[in-house]
């Protein structure tokens, strides 16, 4: 595909991680602390293009496409949607970073990439030095809080999880219109103005490929089944994320706008909230059963923080990743 390169001074590699081959871009000094940034739906690694260069001034940056997304390979289906579970995707990232020489690293994830990140932290304790989760609450909390308001906001969670080939068939006939609607409707402005045309070209190019569209549906089928079950097992066992964790959410993003906190609250105080503080914020509260060393803050944005408000996203991420916050 002839697509624009939005990453200056980044190398491109495809790495065999066993069950998949992951495409990634890599930038920053070889000896800088490693940070992997993992994209969400319906996007690719390109979603980081507005902040990757600035982060590469401080860190060794790795930007992969998840299995089934972008230029990465598309593994075959497995029973119970296990091939697209966040456990399998997390294993991909661990192996990728090992192949690149990083046994321990920081992780920044948005949307599906954030779900991969917290599963990685739980399944591979000690691998992550720091974990940043952008605009999600845990999968189990999403499903348990699926009231009418949230279901209208995240209709795709239910639609994409329907048995194949139902959602694939309907989306493929109008894949550009469907993807553009998803992207626009989850921004603060409710349009596509936040996105670089080159980035949109990347997202649109891959979303219309039948096997990749199927992979994204399998991702959500896993979310409705095996991923939810793994969350519930984690909660029952009392296991928690073992590294410092930062939660960022859009003030008009999906957790804030959808009302997914266990106590039903969505109020924001506009300032960073650290675990043990006096303010119990909705999206942050949803993470307390999963993490003890927890802090978080809203960003003036919709769902796509790195593209809608890259400056504020960087201002939150850099000190956290440096261990200063």
C-alpha positions in Angstrom: 0.0 0.0 0.0 1.3 3.5 -0.9 0.6 5.4 2.3 2.2 8.5 3.8 5.0 8.1 6.3 4.1 10.2 9.3 7.2 9.3 11.4 10.4 11.2 10.9 13.6 9.4 12.1 11.8 6.1 12.9 12.8 2.8 11.5 10.3 0.1 10.3 10.6 -3.6 11.2 8.5 -6.7 11.0 9.4 -9.1 13.9 8.4 -12.7 14.2 7.0 -13.2 17.7 5.9 -16.9 17.2 2.1 -16.9 16.6 2.3 -13.6 14.6 4.6 -11.2 12.8 4.3 -7.7 14.2 5.1 -4.6 12.2 6.5 -1.8 14.3 8.3 1.5 14.0 11.2 2.3 16.3 12.7 5.6 17.3 14.8 7.3 19.9 18.3 6.6 21.3 19.3 2.9 21.6 20.3 3.4 25.2 17.2 5.3 26.3 14.5 3.7 28.6 12.2 1.6 26.4 8.5 2.5 26.0 6.0 0.6 23.8 2.9 2.4 22.7 0.0 0.3 21.5 -2.9 1.5 19.5 -6.7 0.9 19.6 -9.7 0.3 17.4 -10.3 1.1 14.5 -6.7 2.4 14.1 -3.1 1.3 13.8 0.3 2.4 15.2 -0.2 5.6 13.2 -2.4 7.0 16.0 0.8 8.0 17.9 2.2 10.2 15.1 1.6 13.5 16.9 3.4 12.5 20.1 6.0 9.8 19.1 8.7 12.3 18.0 8.5 14.2 21.3 8.6 11.0 23.3 11.6 9.8 21.3 13.6 12.7 22.7 13.5 11.0 26.1 12.8 7.3 25.4 13.4 4.4 23.0 10.0 4.2 21.4 8.4 1.1 19.9 5.1 1.4 18.0 3.6 -1.9 17.0 0.5 -2.9 15.1 -1.5 -5.4 17.1 -2.0 -8.8 15.5 -4.7 -8.6 12.9 -4.3 -4.8 12.6 -2.3 -2.6 10.2 0.7 -4.3 8.7 1.0 -7.1 11.2 0.0 -10.6 10.3 -3.5 -12.1 10.8 -3.4 -15.3 12.9 -6.1 -17.9 12.2 -9.1 -18.2 14.5 -8.9 -20.4 17.6 -11.8 -21.9 19.7 -13.2 -19.5 22.1 -11.7 -16.5 20.2 -8.4 -17.2 22.1 -6.3 -16.0 19.1 -7.5 -12.5 19.7 -7.6 -12.5 23.5 -5.8 -9.8 25.2 -3.7 -12.6 26.8 -2.5 -13.7 23.4 -1.9 -10.1 22.3 0.0 -9.4 25.5 2.3 -12.3 24.8 3.0 -10.9 21.4 4.2 -7.6 22.9 6.4 -9.4 25.5 8.0 -11.4 22.7 8.4 -8.4 20.5 10.2 -6.4 23.2 12.4 -9.4 24.0 13.4 -9.7 20.4 14.3 -6.0 20.4 16.4 -6.5 23.6 14.0 -5.2 26.2 13.1 -7.6 29.0 11.5 -4.8 31.0 9.8 -1.7 29.6 7.1 0.9 30.1 3.8 0.5 28.3 1.3 3.1 27.0 -1.9 1.8 25.6 -5.0 3.4 24.1 -8.4 1.6 23.7 -7.7 -2.0 22.8 -4.0 -1.4 23.3 -4.7 -0.4 26.8 -6.6 -3.6 27.4 -3.6 -5.5 26.1 -1.5 -3.5 28.5 -3.3 -4.3 31.7 -3.5 -7.9 30.8 0.2 -8.0 30.2 0.8 -6.4 33.6 -1.3 -9.1 35.3 0.0 -12.1 33.3 3.7 -11.0 33.2 4.4 -9.4 36.6 7.8 -7.7 36.6 7.9 -7.0 32.9 6.5 -3.5 33.1 8.2 -0.6 34.8 5.2 1.7 34.3 1.8 1.4 32.7 -0.4 4.2 31.2 -3.9 3.4 30.2 -5.8 5.8 27.9 -9.6 6.2 27.9 -10.7 2.8 29.1 -12.1 1.1 32.2 -11.6 -2.6 32.7 -13.4 -5.0 30.4 -15.4 -6.6 33.2 -16.5 -3.1 34.4 -17.7 -2.2 30.9 -19.9 -5.3 30.7 -21.2 -5.0 34.3 -22.0 -1.3 33.7 -23.7 -1.9 30.3 -26.8 0.3 30.9 -28.8 2.0 28.2 -26.6 5.1 28.1 -23.3 3.1 27.8 -24.8 0.7 25.3 -25.7 3.6 23.0 -22.2 4.9 23.3 -20.4 1.6 22.7 -22.9 -0.1 20.4 -19.9 -1.6 18.6 -19.0 -3.8 21.6 -22.3 -5.7 21.1 -22.4 -5.5 17.3 -18.9 -6.6 16.6 -19.1 -9.5 19.0 -22.0 -11.1 17.1 -21.2 -14.4 15.4 -19.3 -14.3 12.1 -19.9 -13.3 9.4 -22.8 -11.1 10.4 -21.0 -7.9 11.4 -18.2 -8.4 8.8 -20.7 -8.7 6.0 -22.6 -5.5 6.9 -19.5 -3.4 7.6 -17.6 -4.5 4.5 -20.2 -3.2 2.2 -19.7 0.4 3.6 -16.5 0.1 5.5 -15.3 3.6 5.0 -18.6 5.1 6.1 -18.7 2.8 9.2 -15.1 3.6 10.2 -15.5 7.4 9.6 -18.6 7.4 11.8 -16.8 5.5 14.6 -13.9 7.9 14.5 -16.0 11.1 14.3 -18.6 10.1 16.9 -16.0 9.4 19.6 -14.2 12.7 19.3 -15.1 15.8 21.4 -16.1 17.7 18.2 -18.1 14.8 16.8 -16.3 15.1 13.4 -13.1 14.1 11.7 -11.3 17.5 12.1 -9.0 16.1 14.8 -7.4 13.6 12.4 -4.5 14.1 10.0 -5.6 13.2 6.5 -2.6 10.9 6.2 -3.5 9.1 9.4 -7.1 8.7 8.1 -5.7 7.2 4.9 -3.8 4.6 6.9 -6.9 3.7 9.0 -9.2 3.5 6.0 -6.8 1.4 3.9 -6.5 -1.4 6.4 -10.1 -1.4 7.6 -11.5 -2.4 4.2 -9.3 -5.6 4.0 -11.7 -8.5 4.7 -9.3 -10.6 6.8 -8.4 -7.6 8.9 -12.0 -6.6 9.4 -12.6 -10.1 10.6 -9.7 -9.9 13.0 -11.1 -6.7 14.6 -14.4 -8.5 15.1 -12.6 -11.4 16.7 -10.9 -8.9 19.0 -14.4 -7.8 20.2 -15.7 -11.4 20.4 -12.8 -12.1 22.7 -13.7 -9.0 24.7 -17.2 -10.4 25.3 -16.0 -13.8 26.3 -12.5 -14.8 27.2 -11.3 -11.3 28.1 -14.2 -10.7 30.4 -13.7 -14.1 32.0 -10.1 -13.4 32.6 -10.9 -10.1 34.3 -13.4 -11.9 36.6 -10.9 -14.5 37.5 -8.4 -11.8 38.3 -10.8 -10.0 40.6 -11.8 -13.2 42.3 -8.2 -14.1 42.9 -7.3 -10.6 44.2 -4.5 -10.2 41.7 -3.4 -6.6 41.0 -1.2 -4.7 38.7 2.3 -4.5 40.2 3.7 -1.4 38.7 2.8 2.3 38.9 -0.2 2.9 36.8 -1.5 6.1 35.2 -5.1 6.4 33.9 -5.9 9.2 31.5 -9.4 9.7 30.1 -11.0 12.2 27.7 -13.3 14.7 29.4 -15.7 13.8 26.6 -14.3 10.3 26.1 -16.0 7.0 26.3 -15.6 6.3 30.1 -16.5 9.8 31.1 -19.4 10.2 28.6 -20.6 6.6 29.0 -20.9 6.6 32.8 -19.1 3.3 33.6 -17.9 3.9 37.1 -19.1 1.2 39.6 -20.7 4.0 41.7 -22.2 5.6 38.6 -20.3 8.8 39.0 -18.7 10.7 36.1 -17.7 14.0 37.7 -14.2 15.3 37.1 -12.3 17.8 39.3 -10.0 18.7 36.5 -6.8 17.9 38.4 -4.7 14.8 38.8 -6.1 12.3 41.3 -3.8 10.0 43.2 -4.9 6.8 45.0 -5.7 7.7 48.6 -6.8 11.2 47.8 -10.0 12.8 48.7 -11.6 12.9 45.3 -13.2 9.6 44.0 -13.4 10.0 40.3 -15.5 7.7 38.2 -13.1 6.3 35.6 -10.3 6.1 38.2 -12.5 4.4 40.7 -13.1 1.6 38.2 -9.4 0.7 38.3 -9.0 0.5 42.1 -9.9 -3.2 42.3 -7.0 -3.8 39.8 -4.2 -1.5 40.9 -2.9 0.0 44.2 -0.2 2.3 42.9 -2.7 4.4 40.9 -3.1 8.0 39.7 -5.1 9.6 36.9 -6.4 12.7 35.3 -8.9 13.9 32.6 -7.6 15.3 29.4 -9.6 17.9 27.4 -10.5 15.5 24.6 -12.8 12.9 23.2 -11.7 9.3 23.0 -8.6 9.9 20.9 -6.3 11.7 23.3 -3.0 11.5 21.4 -4.6 13.0 18.3 -7.2 15.4 19.7 -4.9 16.9 22.4 -1.3 15.7 22.0 0.1 18.6 24.1 -1.9 17.7 27.2 -1.3 14.0 26.6 2.5 14.5 26.4 2.4 16.7 29.5 0.8 13.9 31.5 2.9 11.0 30.0 6.4 12.4 30.1 6.8 13.0 33.8 5.0 9.7 34.6 7.3 7.7 32.3 10.3 9.5 33.8 9.2 8.5 37.3 8.5 12.1 38.3 4.7 11.7 38.8 
